[in-house]
Amino acid sequence: MKVPLKPSRSSKLTTVLLLLACGFLIGRSTFDSSIVQADVRETPRREAFQSGDERSVAILNEISSTLKRIDGRLERLERAIPQLKTSSQ
């Protein structure tokens, strides 16, 4: 009759430590910490952190382009009014 052998406490501890050491060595061999790969991107500046003059310039440029469009429309209307007066007479 064969009696199953119980593993001793020290053999369990040795097995666990051996497995941990193997895992550590495998992990160290597959990971090289001296190589770093990164994608450097310039993030756009957030509007909330612009200073007063930076915000003012953008707003003034927008106002300027709007006024130029209005001026162009008024000029076309002013040229069209004399033509309307002559055609209605």
Residue frames as qw, qx, qy, qz and C-alpha x, y, z in Angstrom:
[[0.000, 0.890, 0.456, 0.000, 0.00, 0.00, 0.00],
 [0.425, 0.318, -0.001, 0.847, 1.31, 3.42, -1.02],
 [0.235, -0.747, -0.425, 0.454, 0.95, 6.31, 1.33],
 [0.348, 0.816, 0.171, 0.428, 0.60, 9.71, -0.38],
 [0.543, -0.136, -0.240, 0.793, 3.41, 12.01, 0.64],
 [0.059, -0.946, -0.304, 0.094, 2.44, 15.34, 2.05],
 [0.500, 0.569, -0.114, 0.643, 4.62, 18.15, 0.80],
 [0.496, -0.441, -0.409, 0.626, 6.37, 19.80, 3.69],
 [0.008, -0.941, -0.235, 0.245, 5.93, 23.45, 4.51],
 [0.295, -0.652, 0.392, 0.579, 9.47, 24.28, 3.43],
 [0.381, 0.104, 0.747, 0.536, 9.00, 22.61, 0.02],
 [0.187, 0.811, 0.550, 0.077, 5.83, 24.65, -0.58],
 [0.155, -0.909, 0.033, 0.385, 7.70, 27.82, 0.35],
 [0.403, -0.363, 0.597, 0.591, 10.60, 26.85, -1.93],
 [0.363, 0.432, 0.734, 0.378, 8.20, 26.19, -4.82],
 [0.071, 0.927, 0.357, -0.086, 6.47, 29.55, -4.35],
 [0.256, -0.801, 0.252, 0.478, 9.77, 31.40, -4.17],
 [0.444, -0.094, 0.702, 0.549, 11.04, 29.56, -7.25],
 [0.295, 0.659, 0.644, 0.253, 7.90, 30.50, -9.19],
 [0.061, -0.959, -0.137, 0.241, 8.19, 34.13, -8.10],
 [0.369, -0.584, 0.460, 0.558, 11.84, 34.23, -9.14],
 [0.422, 0.211, 0.736, 0.485, 10.98, 32.71, -12.55],
 [0.171, 0.846, 0.500, 0.071, 8.22, 35.27, -13.05],
 [0.206, -0.887, 0.092, 0.403, 10.55, 38.09, -12.09],
 [0.411, -0.346, 0.608, 0.585, 13.24, 36.92, -14.50],
 [0.358, 0.468, 0.714, 0.378, 10.76, 36.47, -17.35],
 [0.037, 0.935, 0.339, -0.099, 9.34, 39.92, -16.68],
 [0.287, -0.775, 0.270, 0.494, 12.78, 41.52, -16.64],
 [0.438, -0.119, 0.688, 0.567, 13.82, 39.84, -19.87],
 [0.279, 0.589, 0.678, 0.341, 10.72, 40.93, -21.81],
 [0.038, -0.968, -0.246, -0.035, 10.61, 44.55, -20.59],
 [0.599, 0.127, -0.062, 0.788, 13.41, 46.98, -21.34],
 [0.190, -0.853, -0.377, 0.306, 12.99, 50.07, -19.18],
 [0.343, -0.432, 0.227, 0.803, 15.66, 52.04, -21.06],
 [0.076, 0.210, 0.629, 0.745, 13.43, 52.36, -24.15],
 [0.191, 0.546, 0.528, -0.621, 10.58, 54.81, -24.00],
 [0.157, 0.325, 0.628, 0.689, 8.24, 55.51, -26.88],
 [0.059, 0.621, 0.476, -0.620, 6.13, 58.61, -26.79],
 [0.286, 0.602, 0.504, 0.550, 4.11, 60.72, -29.18],
 [0.203, -0.396, -0.241, 0.862, 4.75, 64.38, -28.47],
 [0.124, 0.659, 0.583, 0.459, 1.85, 66.55, -29.50],
 [0.057, 0.057, -0.176, 0.981, 1.30, 70.22, -29.07],
 [0.006, -0.601, -0.783, 0.160, -2.03, 70.70, -27.39],
 [0.080, 0.651, 0.296, 0.695, -4.10, 73.68, -28.46],
 [0.109, 0.057, -0.463, 0.878, -4.18, 76.50, -26.01],
 [0.102, -0.604, -0.786, 0.084, -7.42, 76.70, -24.09],
 [0.018, 0.693, 0.266, 0.670, -9.48, 79.84, -24.46],
 [0.558, -0.783, -0.269, -0.051, -10.03, 80.15, -20.72],
 [0.698, -0.489, 0.029, 0.522, -6.33, 80.70, -20.10],
 [0.462, 0.509, 0.196, 0.699, -5.77, 83.45, -22.65],
 [0.243, -0.369, -0.293, 0.848, -4.87, 86.83, -21.31],
 [0.254, 0.728, 0.377, -0.513, -7.00, 89.88, -22.01],
 [0.187, 0.652, -0.378, -0.630, -5.13, 91.11, -25.09],
 [0.087, -0.108, 0.932, 0.335, -5.14, 87.65, -26.69],
 [0.231, 0.533, 0.801, -0.147, -8.91, 87.44, -26.36],
 [0.177, 0.763, 0.135, -0.606, -9.36, 91.04, -27.50],
 [0.020, 0.442, -0.630, -0.638, -7.40, 90.57, -30.71],
 [0.108, 0.187, 0.946, 0.241, -9.55, 87.59, -31.77],
 [0.152, 0.694, 0.633, -0.307, -12.77, 89.45, -30.97],
 [0.095, 0.735, -0.099, -0.664, -11.63, 92.63, -32.73],
 [0.043, -0.226, 0.787, 0.573, -10.66, 90.64, -35.84],
 [0.125, 0.430, 0.892, 0.063, -14.11, 89.06, -35.87],
 [0.116, 0.785, 0.366, -0.485, -15.78, 92.47, -35.47],
 [0.010, -0.573, 0.413, 0.708, -13.60, 93.89, -38.25],
 [0.072, 0.027, 0.882, 0.466, -14.58, 91.15, -40.70],
 [0.115, 0.625, 0.757, -0.150, -18.27, 91.61, -39.83],
 [0.067, 0.782, 0.106, -0.611, -18.04, 95.38, -40.39],
 [0.051, -0.361, 0.639, 0.677, -16.31, 94.84, -43.75],
 [0.102, 0.321, 0.905, 0.259, -19.16, 92.56, -44.85],
 [0.076, 0.765, 0.533, -0.352, -21.72, 95.16, -43.73],
 [0.019, -0.659, 0.219, 0.719, -19.83, 97.90, -45.59],
 [0.092, -0.088, 0.811, 0.571, -19.84, 95.82, -48.75],
 [0.084, 0.546, 0.832, 0.042, -23.58, 95.24, -48.50],
 [0.026, 0.800, 0.286, -0.526, -24.29, 98.93, -47.87],
 [0.074, -0.475, 0.472, 0.739, -22.15, 99.89, -50.84],
 [0.080, 0.188, 0.878, 0.432, -24.13, 97.54, -53.10],
 [0.043, 0.714, 0.670, -0.198, -27.39, 98.98, -51.76],
 [0.040, -0.733, -0.001, 0.679, -26.20, 102.55, -52.38],
 [0.049, -0.250, 0.671, 0.697, -25.32, 101.65, -55.98],
 [0.045, 0.366, 0.901, 0.229, -28.69, 99.95, -56.49],
 [0.057, 0.666, 0.511, -0.540, -30.82, 102.85, -55.16],
 [0.150, 0.532, -0.232, -0.800, -30.14, 105.27, -58.05],
 [0.100, 0.030, -0.863, -0.494, -30.92, 102.49, -60.53],
 [0.002, -0.490, -0.856, 0.163, -34.25, 101.84, -58.78],
 [0.095, 0.652, 0.244, -0.712, -35.13, 105.54, -58.85],
 [0.158, 0.397, -0.500, -0.754, -34.46, 105.84, -62.60],
 [0.106, -0.117, -0.935, -0.317, -36.38, 102.66, -63.43],
 [0.019, 0.552, 0.761, -0.340, -39.43, 103.73, -61.39],
 [0.121, 0.583, 0.063, -0.801, -39.73, 107.12, -63.11]]
